[in-house]
């Protein structure tokens, strides 16, 4: 019988986070992004970026969490990264002031596809919401590829909806449309804290 849990990322997790990111992108986005772009992504470069994100985050409200599956041994199976919004969270020509200090931006929420449909995505999201609330956020936003039905279904099942913002990423001269989703994370004061969690979707983010 397996046991899944979420914890803050540690410096020694950076390489495995990079591997999970690369493996997940190459499966989940293979029909959305050019193959040569995915093939040429540098795992070592990604690892260095994650090492910096974990060891020297831009602020105390920047978070990197990892999902762990523990059976006979432990496996890192997914991760979530979030923090106060920067320019990457904005739509084209959107003023920076449109996403205020109580908005948190999700930059990554991935579960390696071979570990999908085991609740890891829901645990990552629930743990993130708890931290966001303690950090003073009341709204969360995240960009999703328009064609990424798994992520849109996962977040939609937890109450996320499009906020009207859209953009297209230029990936080696291929324009890939994205839309921004948002959700209120204000706790219901009348709710039981043990049950005041996001809905539990039946699909992990990017899990196929």
CORURGI-V223060 format. One record per helix or strand of 2 or more residues. SS is the DSSP state (alpha for helix, beta for strand). FROM is the first residue (numbers start at 1). TO is the last residue. If there is no record, write none. Layout:
# CORURGI-V223060
ss->SS from->FROM to->TO
ss->SS from->FROM to->TO
This chain:
# CORURGI-V223060
ss->beta from->3 to->8
ss->alpha from->11 to->28
ss->alpha from->35 to->39
ss->alpha from->43 to->55
ss->beta from->63 to->70
ss->beta from->74 to->84
ss->alpha from->87 to->89
ss->alpha from->96 to->98
ss->beta from->103 to->111
ss->alpha from->113 to->115
ss->alpha from->120 to->134
ss->beta from->139 to->145
ss->alpha from->149 to->157
ss->beta from->161 to->171
ss->beta from->174 to->184
